[in-house]
Amino acid sequence: PARLTTAERFQFFSQRMAKLEAWNQGSTFRRLKHHVQLMMDHVRRGMDDIFDVISRQPGGEELCAFEWTSPGRPTLRQDHEEVRAIRVDTLARIEIELHQLDSDSRSE
């Protein structure tokens, strides 16, 4: 049989599988959770390896010791000027600010 594309698999899942009552009966969910956990454990091991490489690079020790949250200061983003874990272009930064303004106006 032909393999489905990612979009086709998503469509199948969202239209058919997500609506099955079996998900609410427990055993199917437990089996799914088990397989997803195995995949996430695999991903975590990869992330641990990447973290080890980053922490051994210049500035890595500083990054590991950085306090991401502290009293009186909101949680910093990875693109914050103090953190600089990633670089974000000007247009993306403007979009982030607009999104924040939109979120703030909705919460008022």
N, CA, C and O atoms as CSV, one atom per row, in Angstrom:
chain,resi,resn,atom,element,x,y,z
A,1,PRO,N,N,0.831,-1.209,0.000
A,1,PRO,CA,C,0.000,0.000,0.000
A,1,PRO,C,C,0.860,1.250,0.000
A,1,PRO,O,O,1.960,1.267,0.552
A,2,ALA,N,N,0.353,2.274,-0.614
A,2,ALA,CA,C,1.074,3.545,-0.684
A,2,ALA,C,C,1.139,4.182,0.697
A,2,ALA,O,O,0.198,4.089,1.485
A,3,ARG,N,N,2.256,4.825,0.974
A,3,ARG,CA,C,2.415,5.509,2.260
A,3,ARG,C,C,1.690,6.845,2.226
A,3,ARG,O,O,1.690,7.541,1.211
A,4,LEU,N,N,1.086,7.187,3.328
A,4,LEU,CA,C,0.396,8.468,3.436
A,4,LEU,C,C,1.407,9.572,3.716
A,4,LEU,O,O,2.422,9.346,4.376
A,5,THR,N,N,1.122,10.762,3.211
A,5,THR,CA,C,1.954,11.912,3.533
A,5,THR,C,C,1.638,12.338,4.966
A,5,THR,O,O,0.657,11.881,5.553
A,6,THR,N,N,2.453,13.195,5.512
A,6,THR,CA,C,2.213,13.710,6.861
A,6,THR,C,C,0.853,14.394,6.938
A,6,THR,O,O,0.115,14.203,7.904
A,7,ALA,N,N,0.519,15.189,5.926
A,7,ALA,CA,C,-0.770,15.887,5.913
A,7,ALA,C,C,-1.930,14.888,5.867
A,7,ALA,O,O,-2.945,15.077,6.537
A,8,GLU,N,N,-1.771,13.817,5.067
A,8,GLU,CA,C,-2.831,12.803,4.984
A,8,GLU,C,C,-2.992,12.054,6.302
A,8,GLU,O,O,-4.113,11.764,6.720
A,9,ARG,N,N,-1.867,11.738,6.962
A,9,ARG,CA,C,-1.945,11.055,8.256
A,9,ARG,C,C,-2.623,11.956,9.284
A,9,ARG,O,O,-3.465,11.496,10.055
A,10,PHE,N,N,-2.259,13.234,9.296
A,10,PHE,CA,C,-2.878,14.158,10.239
A,10,PHE,C,C,-4.375,14.263,9.993
A,10,PHE,O,O,-5.172,14.247,10.931
A,11,GLN,N,N,-4.748,14.371,8.728
A,11,GLN,CA,C,-6.170,14.470,8.395
A,11,GLN,C,C,-6.913,13.210,8.835
A,11,GLN,O,O,-8.001,13.301,9.405
A,12,PHE,N,N,-6.334,12.033,8.574
A,12,PHE,CA,C,-6.959,10.785,8.999
A,12,PHE,C,C,-7.121,10.763,10.514
A,12,PHE,O,O,-8.191,10.436,11.026
A,13,PHE,N,N,-6.061,11.111,11.221
A,13,PHE,CA,C,-6.115,11.087,12.677
A,13,PHE,C,C,-7.154,12.066,13.213
A,13,PHE,O,O,-7.980,11.708,14.053
A,14,SER,N,N,-7.108,13.312,12.719
A,14,SER,CA,C,-8.020,14.321,13.264
A,14,SER,C,C,-9.476,14.055,12.900
A,14,SER,O,O,-10.370,14.414,13.666
A,15,GLN,N,N,-9.739,13.429,11.736
A,15,GLN,CA,C,-11.116,13.188,11.324
A,15,GLN,C,C,-11.687,11.875,11.843
A,15,GLN,O,O,-12.894,11.766,12.062
A,16,ARG,N,N,-10.821,10.872,12.043
A,16,ARG,CA,C,-11.348,9.560,12.410
A,16,ARG,C,C,-10.891,9.097,13.785
A,16,ARG,O,O,-11.709,8.815,14.660
A,17,MET,N,N,-9.591,9.024,13.965
A,17,MET,CA,C,-9.056,8.432,15.189
A,17,MET,C,C,-9.396,9.248,16.435
A,17,MET,O,O,-9.738,8.674,17.469
A,18,ALA,N,N,-9.310,10.549,16.355
A,18,ALA,CA,C,-9.558,11.376,17.522
A,18,ALA,C,C,-11.003,11.293,17.997
A,18,ALA,O,O,-11.294,11.610,19.150
A,19,LYS,N,N,-11.902,10.873,17.129
A,19,LYS,CA,C,-13.319,10.807,17.487
A,19,LYS,C,C,-13.736,9.453,18.048
A,19,LYS,O,O,-14.876,9.300,18.486
A,20,LEU,N,N,-12.856,8.482,18.045
A,20,LEU,CA,C,-13.205,7.157,18.531
A,20,LEU,C,C,-13.454,7.168,20.035
A,20,LEU,O,O,-12.696,7.770,20.795
A,21,GLU,N,N,-14.490,6.517,20.444
A,21,GLU,CA,C,-14.789,6.403,21.875
A,21,GLU,C,C,-13.746,5.564,22.594
A,21,GLU,O,O,-13.580,5.683,23.808
A,22,ALA,N,N,-13.049,4.724,21.858
A,22,ALA,CA,C,-12.049,3.844,22.473
A,22,ALA,C,C,-11.006,4.644,23.251
A,22,ALA,O,O,-10.455,4.146,24.233
A,23,TRP,N,N,-10.732,5.870,22.828
A,23,TRP,CA,C,-9.743,6.690,23.532
A,23,TRP,C,C,-10.173,6.938,24.967
A,23,TRP,O,O,-9.331,7.098,25.851
A,24,ASN,N,N,-11.458,6.970,25.199
A,24,ASN,CA,C,-11.959,7.265,26.540
A,24,ASN,C,C,-12.072,6.023,27.415
A,24,ASN,O,O,-12.402,6.135,28.596
A,25,GLN,N,N,-11.809,4.855,26.869
A,25,GLN,CA,C,-11.998,3.634,27.630
A,25,GLN,C,C,-10.742,3.164,28.357
A,25,GLN,O,O,-10.787,2.159,29.067
A,26,GLY,N,N,-9.652,3.851,28.199
A,26,GLY,CA,C,-8.479,3.557,29.011
A,26,GLY,C,C,-7.406,2.717,28.384
A,26,GLY,O,O,-6.262,3.163,28.301
A,27,SER,N,N,-7.720,1.510,27.933
A,27,SER,CA,C,-6.662,0.604,27.475
A,27,SER,C,C,-5.970,1.128,26.224
A,27,SER,O,O,-4.750,1.019,26.101
A,28,THR,N,N,-6.730,1.692,25.302
A,28,THR,CA,C,-6.120,2.245,24.090
A,28,THR,C,C,-5.232,3.429,24.443
A,28,THR,O,O,-4.127,3.569,23.918
A,29,PHE,N,N,-5.721,4.270,25.329
A,29,PHE,CA,C,-4.932,5.428,25.745
A,29,PHE,C,C,-3.642,4.980,26.430
A,29,PHE,O,O,-2.580,5.545,26.167
A,30,ARG,N,N,-3.714,3.990,27.289
A,30,ARG,CA,C,-2.512,3.505,27.986
A,30,ARG,C,C,-1.491,2.958,26.999
A,30,ARG,O,O,-0.290,3.190,27.140
A,31,ARG,N,N,-1.984,2.222,25.985
A,31,ARG,CA,C,-1.060,1.690,24.979
A,31,ARG,C,C,-0.418,2.823,24.186
A,31,ARG,O,O,0.786,2.806,23.932
A,32,LEU,N,N,-1.218,3.798,23.800
A,32,LEU,CA,C,-0.695,4.951,23.073
A,32,LEU,C,C,0.313,5.703,23.934
A,32,LEU,O,O,1.390,6.076,23.469
A,33,LYS,N,N,-0.051,5.919,25.194
A,33,LYS,CA,C,0.832,6.646,26.101
A,33,LYS,C,C,2.177,5.925,26.235
A,33,LYS,O,O,3.225,6.570,26.272
A,34,HIS,N,N,2.150,4.616,26.307
A,34,HIS,CA,C,3.378,3.831,26.417
A,34,HIS,C,C,4.288,4.085,25.210
A,34,HIS,O,O,5.481,4.341,25.377
A,35,HIS,N,N,3.732,4.016,24.000
A,35,HIS,CA,C,4.530,4.207,22.790
A,35,HIS,C,C,5.037,5.649,22.677
A,35,HIS,O,O,6.181,5.877,22.284
A,36,VAL,N,N,4.202,6.599,23.015
A,36,VAL,CA,C,4.630,8.000,22.987
A,36,VAL,C,C,5.739,8.225,24.007
A,36,VAL,O,O,6.694,8.950,23.726
A,37,GLN,N,N,5.630,7.613,25.188
A,37,GLN,CA,C,6.664,7.760,26.207
A,37,GLN,C,C,8.001,7.212,25.721
A,37,GLN,O,O,9.048,7.805,25.980
A,38,LEU,N,N,7.969,6.073,25.013
A,38,LEU,CA,C,9.203,5.511,24.457
A,38,LEU,C,C,9.856,6.488,23.475
A,38,LEU,O,O,11.073,6.671,23.482
A,39,MET,N,N,9.028,7.111,22.632
A,39,MET,CA,C,9.567,8.094,21.679
A,39,MET,C,C,10.125,9.310,22.408
A,39,MET,O,O,11.201,9.800,22.063
A,40,MET,N,N,9.396,9.804,23.420
A,40,MET,CA,C,9.861,10.986,24.154
A,40,MET,C,C,11.144,10.680,24.926
A,40,MET,O,O,12.006,11.551,25.046
A,41,ASP,N,N,11.288,9.471,25.448
A,41,ASP,CA,C,12.531,9.086,26.118
A,41,ASP,C,C,13.695,9.123,25.138
A,41,ASP,O,O,14.794,9.554,25.486
A,42,HIS,N,N,13.449,8.671,23.916
A,42,HIS,CA,C,14.480,8.710,22.873
A,42,HIS,C,C,14.865,10.160,22.556
A,42,HIS,O,O,16.049,10.485,22.459
A,43,VAL,N,N,13.867,11.022,22.398
A,43,VAL,CA,C,14.117,12.440,22.118
A,43,VAL,C,C,14.883,13.075,23.274
A,43,VAL,O,O,15.820,13.842,23.051
A,44,ARG,N,N,14.485,12.754,24.525
A,44,ARG,CA,C,15.147,13.325,25.697
A,44,ARG,C,C,16.626,12.963,25.727
A,44,ARG,O,O,17.472,13.804,26.034
A,45,ARG,N,N,16.936,11.707,25.407
A,45,ARG,CA,C,18.353,11.301,25.396
A,45,ARG,C,C,19.136,12.142,24.392
A,45,ARG,O,O,20.259,12.561,24.672
A,46,GLY,N,N,18.553,12.386,23.240
A,46,GLY,CA,C,19.199,13.239,22.238
A,46,GLY,C,C,19.391,14.652,22.744
A,46,GLY,O,O,20.436,15.262,22.519
A,47,MET,N,N,18.370,15.183,23.437
A,47,MET,CA,C,18.470,16.537,23.981
A,47,MET,C,C,19.519,16.599,25.088
A,47,MET,O,O,20.232,17.595,25.212
A,48,ASP,N,N,19.617,15.546,25.887
A,48,ASP,CA,C,20.655,15.499,26.922
A,48,ASP,C,C,22.041,15.546,26.291
A,48,ASP,O,O,22.933,16.225,26.799
A,49,ASP,N,N,22.224,14.824,25.184
A,49,ASP,CA,C,23.513,14.832,24.488
A,49,ASP,C,C,23.827,16.230,23.953
A,49,ASP,O,O,24.954,16.710,24.078
A,50,ILE,N,N,22.826,16.879,23.358
A,50,ILE,CA,C,23.020,18.238,22.833
A,50,ILE,C,C,23.349,19.195,23.970
A,50,ILE,O,O,24.230,20.043,23.827
A,51,PHE,N,N,22.651,19.069,25.100
A,51,PHE,CA,C,22.908,19.926,26.248
A,51,PHE,C,C,24.350,19.754,26.736
A,51,PHE,O,O,25.018,20.735,27.061
A,52,ASP,N,N,24.825,18.511,26.786
A,52,ASP,CA,C,26.207,18.260,27.204
A,52,ASP,C,C,27.205,18.948,26.284
A,52,ASP,O,O,28.187,19.523,26.753
A,53,VAL,N,N,26.960,18.894,24.979
A,53,VAL,CA,C,27.856,19.552,24.021
A,53,VAL,C,C,27.832,21.064,24.225
A,53,VAL,O,O,28.884,21.701,24.260
A,54,ILE,N,N,26.638,21.641,24.361
A,54,ILE,CA,C,26.508,23.091,24.554
A,54,ILE,C,C,27.166,23.523,25.849
A,54,ILE,O,O,27.843,24.551,25.883
A,55,SER,N,N,26.979,22.760,26.914
A,55,SER,CA,C,27.523,23.165,28.211
A,55,SER,C,C,29.050,23.140,28.239
A,55,SER,O,O,29.658,23.802,29.080
A,56,ARG,N,N,29.680,22.386,27.334
A,56,ARG,CA,C,31.149,22.343,27.277
A,56,ARG,C,C,31.736,23.421,26.369
A,56,ARG,O,O,32.953,23.602,26.339
A,57,GLN,N,N,30.896,24.135,25.630
A,57,GLN,CA,C,31.374,25.182,24.740
A,57,GLN,C,C,31.607,26.475,25.523
A,57,GLN,O,O,31.100,26.628,26.635
A,58,PRO,N,N,32.375,27.410,24.942
A,58,PRO,CA,C,32.581,28.693,25.618
A,58,PRO,C,C,31.235,29.353,25.944
A,58,PRO,O,O,30.368,29.467,25.078
A,59,GLY,N,N,31.072,29.776,27.174
A,59,GLY,CA,C,29.824,30.393,27.618
A,59,GLY,C,C,28.778,29.390,28.061
A,59,GLY,O,O,27.741,29.777,28.600
A,60,GLY,N,N,29.029,28.123,27.844
A,60,GLY,CA,C,28.054,27.098,28.208
A,60,GLY,C,C,27.830,27.001,29.698
A,60,GLY,O,O,26.701,26.818,30.154
A,61,GLU,N,N,28.898,27.121,30.454
A,61,GLU,CA,C,28.779,27.063,31.913
A,61,GLU,C,C,27.929,28.222,32.423
A,61,GLU,O,O,27.110,28.060,33.327
A,62,GLU,N,N,28.142,29.401,31.821
A,62,GLU,CA,C,27.342,30.581,32.180
A,62,GLU,C,C,25.864,30.347,31.866
A,62,GLU,O,O,24.991,30.667,32.672
A,63,LEU,N,N,25.597,29.786,30.686
A,63,LEU,CA,C,24.216,29.533,30.278
A,63,LEU,C,C,23.537,28.556,31.229
A,63,LEU,O,O,22.371,28.737,31.577
A,64,CYS,N,N,24.265,27.513,31.654
A,64,CYS,CA,C,23.702,26.525,32.572
A,64,CYS,C,C,23.414,27.133,33.944
A,64,CYS,O,O,22.471,26.722,34.620
A,65,ALA,N,N,24.221,28.108,34.354
A,65,ALA,CA,C,24.061,28.710,35.670
A,65,ALA,C,C,23.071,29.873,35.667
A,65,ALA,O,O,22.706,30.378,36.729
A,66,PHE,N,N,22.634,30.304,34.478
A,66,PHE,CA,C,21.765,31.472,34.369
A,66,PHE,C,C,20.435,31.226,35.068
A,66,PHE,O,O,19.826,30.171,34.890
A,67,GLU,N,N,19.984,32.184,35.854
A,67,GLU,CA,C,18.689,32.100,36.539
A,67,GLU,C,C,17.598,32.589,35.585
A,67,GLU,O,O,17.469,33.788,35.338
A,68,TRP,N,N,16.821,31.653,35.057
A,68,TRP,CA,C,15.784,32.008,34.092
A,68,TRP,C,C,14.626,32.744,34.729
A,68,TRP,O,O,13.956,33.542,34.073
A,69,THR,N,N,14.387,32.487,35.987
A,69,THR,CA,C,13.335,33.204,36.709
A,69,THR,C,C,13.902,33.660,38.044
A,69,THR,O,O,14.776,33.013,38.619
A,70,SER,N,N,13.405,34.749,38.510
A,70,SER,CA,C,13.777,35.227,39.832
A,70,SER,C,C,12.655,36.118,40.327
A,70,SER,O,O,11.869,36.620,39.523
A,71,PRO,N,N,12.560,36.328,41.645
A,71,PRO,CA,C,11.485,37.167,42.176
A,71,PRO,C,C,11.529,38.569,41.566
A,71,PRO,O,O,12.591,39.185,41.469
A,72,GLY,N,N,10.377,39.052,41.164
A,72,GLY,CA,C,10.281,40.404,40.621
A,72,GLY,C,C,10.645,40.511,39.154
A,72,GLY,O,O,10.558,41.597,38.580
A,73,ARG,N,N,11.049,39.418,38.534
A,73,ARG,CA,C,11.387,39.461,37.118
A,73,ARG,C,C,10.640,38.341,36.405
A,73,ARG,O,O,10.640,37.200,36.865
A,74,PRO,N,N,10.008,38.664,35.289
A,74,PRO,CA,C,9.289,37.616,34.564
A,74,PRO,C,C,10.265,36.614,33.950
A,74,PRO,O,O,11.455,36.897,33.813
A,75,THR,N,N,9.756,35.459,33.588
A,75,THR,CA,C,10.574,34.454,32.913
A,75,THR,C,C,11.103,35.036,31.614
A,75,THR,O,O,10.358,35.645,30.847
A,76,LEU,N,N,12.391,34.845,31.371
A,76,LEU,CA,C,13.002,35.395,30.167
A,76,LEU,C,C,12.849,34.423,29.000
A,76,LEU,O,O,12.838,33.204,29.174
A,77,ARG,N,N,12.734,34.996,27.820
A,77,ARG,CA,C,12.659,34.197,26.600
A,77,ARG,C,C,14.074,33.896,26.111
A,77,ARG,O,O,15.029,34.576,26.488
A,78,GLN,N,N,14.195,32.876,25.273
A,78,GLN,CA,C,15.512,32.530,24.740
A,78,GLN,C,C,16.094,33.635,23.880
A,78,GLN,O,O,17.312,33.719,23.725
A,79,ASP,N,N,15.237,34.494,23.312
A,79,ASP,CA,C,15.746,35.580,22.477
A,79,ASP,C,C,15.946,36.884,23.254
A,79,ASP,O,O,16.246,37.915,22.653
A,80,HIS,N,N,15.785,36.854,24.580
A,80,HIS,CA,C,15.990,38.035,25.413
A,80,HIS,C,C,17.450,38.478,25.328
A,80,HIS,O,O,18.349,37.646,25.209
A,81,GLU,N,N,17.682,39.790,25.389
A,81,GLU,CA,C,19.054,40.301,25.233
A,81,GLU,C,C,20.013,39.805,26.306
A,81,GLU,O,O,21.219,39.752,26.066
A,82,GLU,N,N,19.511,39.441,27.482
A,82,GLU,CA,C,20.385,38.883,28.517
A,82,GLU,C,C,20.725,37.425,28.243
A,82,GLU,O,O,21.808,36.958,28.595
A,83,VAL,N,N,19.808,36.715,27.622
A,83,VAL,CA,C,19.983,35.282,27.407
A,83,VAL,C,C,20.726,35.025,26.099
A,83,VAL,O,O,21.754,34.347,26.079
A,84,ARG,N,N,20.197,35.574,25.010
A,84,ARG,CA,C,20.781,35.448,23.674
A,84,ARG,C,C,21.073,34.004,23.267
A,84,ARG,O,O,22.087,33.726,22.626
A,85,ALA,N,N,20.177,33.088,23.644
A,85,ALA,CA,C,20.353,31.690,23.261
A,85,ALA,C,C,20.056,31.491,21.783
A,85,ALA,O,O,20.622,30.605,21.142
A,86,ILE,N,N,19.160,32.323,21.241
A,86,ILE,CA,C,18.860,32.295,19.816
A,86,ILE,C,C,18.810,33.727,19.317
A,86,ILE,O,O,18.611,34.660,20.095
A,87,ARG,N,N,18.989,33.892,18.037
A,87,ARG,CA,C,18.878,35.214,17.422
A,87,ARG,C,C,17.558,35.293,16.679
A,87,ARG,O,O,17.142,34.339,16.022
A,88,VAL,N,N,16.908,36.435,16.788
A,88,VAL,CA,C,15.634,36.639,16.127
A,88,VAL,C,C,15.743,37.898,15.293
A,88,VAL,O,O,16.202,38.933,15.776
A,89,ASP,N,N,15.316,37.812,14.019
A,89,ASP,CA,C,15.417,38.990,13.161
A,89,ASP,C,C,14.393,40.049,13.576
A,89,ASP,O,O,13.475,39.773,14.348
A,90,THR,N,N,14.562,41.233,13.063
A,90,THR,CA,C,13.741,42.384,13.459
A,90,THR,C,C,12.254,42.145,13.203
A,90,THR,O,O,11.423,42.443,14.061
A,91,LEU,N,N,11.914,41.608,12.032
A,91,LEU,CA,C,10.492,41.380,11.730
A,91,LEU,C,C,9.871,40.373,12.683
A,91,LEU,O,O,8.724,40.543,13.096
A,92,ALA,N,N,10.606,39.330,13.036
A,92,ALA,CA,C,10.081,38.347,13.984
A,92,ALA,C,C,9.881,38.982,15.350
A,92,ALA,O,O,8.905,38.681,16.036
A,93,ARG,N,N,10.803,39.864,15.755
A,93,ARG,CA,C,10.678,40.542,17.041
A,93,ARG,C,C,9.436,41.437,17.061
A,93,ARG,O,O,8.724,41.484,18.064
A,94,ILE,N,N,9.175,42.143,15.962
A,94,ILE,CA,C,7.976,42.990,15.867
A,94,ILE,C,C,6.721,42.127,15.972
A,94,ILE,O,O,5.764,42.494,16.653
A,95,GLU,N,N,6.730,40.973,15.289
A,95,GLU,CA,C,5.585,40.065,15.359
A,95,GLU,C,C,5.361,39.570,16.787
A,95,GLU,O,O,4.220,39.471,17.237
A,96,ILE,N,N,6.442,39.260,17.497
A,96,ILE,CA,C,6.339,38.822,18.890
A,96,ILE,C,C,5.703,39.925,19.739
A,96,ILE,O,O,4.823,39.657,20.556
A,97,GLU,N,N,6.151,41.155,19.542
A,97,GLU,CA,C,5.605,42.279,20.311
A,97,GLU,C,C,4.127,42.496,20.002
A,97,GLU,O,O,3.339,42.767,20.909
A,98,LEU,N,N,3.742,42.381,18.728
A,98,LEU,CA,C,2.334,42.530,18.363
A,98,LEU,C,C,1.489,41.420,18.976
A,98,LEU,O,O,0.380,41.665,19.452
A,99,HIS,N,N,2.013,40.209,18.961
A,99,HIS,CA,C,1.299,39.091,19.572
A,99,HIS,C,C,1.115,39.334,21.069
A,99,HIS,O,O,0.052,39.057,21.625
A,100,GLN,N,N,2.158,39.852,21.711
A,100,GLN,CA,C,2.066,40.144,23.147
A,100,GLN,C,C,1.016,41.229,23.414
A,100,GLN,O,O,0.240,41.125,24.364
A,101,LEU,N,N,0.996,42.266,22.574
A,101,LEU,CA,C,-0.009,43.319,22.733
A,101,LEU,C,C,-1.412,42.752,22.575
A,101,LEU,O,O,-2.315,43.100,23.337
A,102,ASP,N,N,-1.599,41.877,21.586
A,102,ASP,CA,C,-2.894,41.245,21.351
A,102,ASP,C,C,-3.300,40.408,22.553
A,102,ASP,O,O,-4.451,40.454,22.986
A,103,SER,N,N,-2.360,39.643,23.091
A,103,SER,CA,C,-2.657,38.809,24.271
A,103,SER,C,C,-3.014,39.665,25.471
A,103,SER,O,O,-3.932,39.335,26.222
A,104,ASP,N,N,-2.291,40.766,25.659
A,104,ASP,CA,C,-2.556,41.671,26.773
A,104,ASP,C,C,-3.943,42.299,26.654
A,104,ASP,O,O,-4.659,42.423,27.648
A,105,SER,N,N,-4.323,42.696,25.430
A,105,SER,CA,C,-5.625,43.345,25.249
A,105,SER,C,C,-6.767,42.350,25.488
A,105,SER,O,O,-7.838,42.746,25.947
A,106,ARG,N,N,-6.553,41.081,25.187
A,106,ARG,CA,C,-7.594,40.071,25.421
A,106,ARG,C,C,-7.784,39.777,26.899
A,106,ARG,O,O,-8.881,39.423,27.332
A,107,SER,N,N,-6.716,39.923,27.674
A,107,SER,CA,C,-6.814,39.592,29.099
A,107,SER,C,C,-7.411,40.736,29.914
A,107,SER,O,O,-7.721,40.554,31.092
A,108,GLU,N,N,-7.575,41.898,29.315
A,108,GLU,CA,C,-8.145,43.054,30.052
A,108,GLU,C,C,-9.635,43.018,30.121
A,108,GLU,O,O,-10.248,43.913,30.703
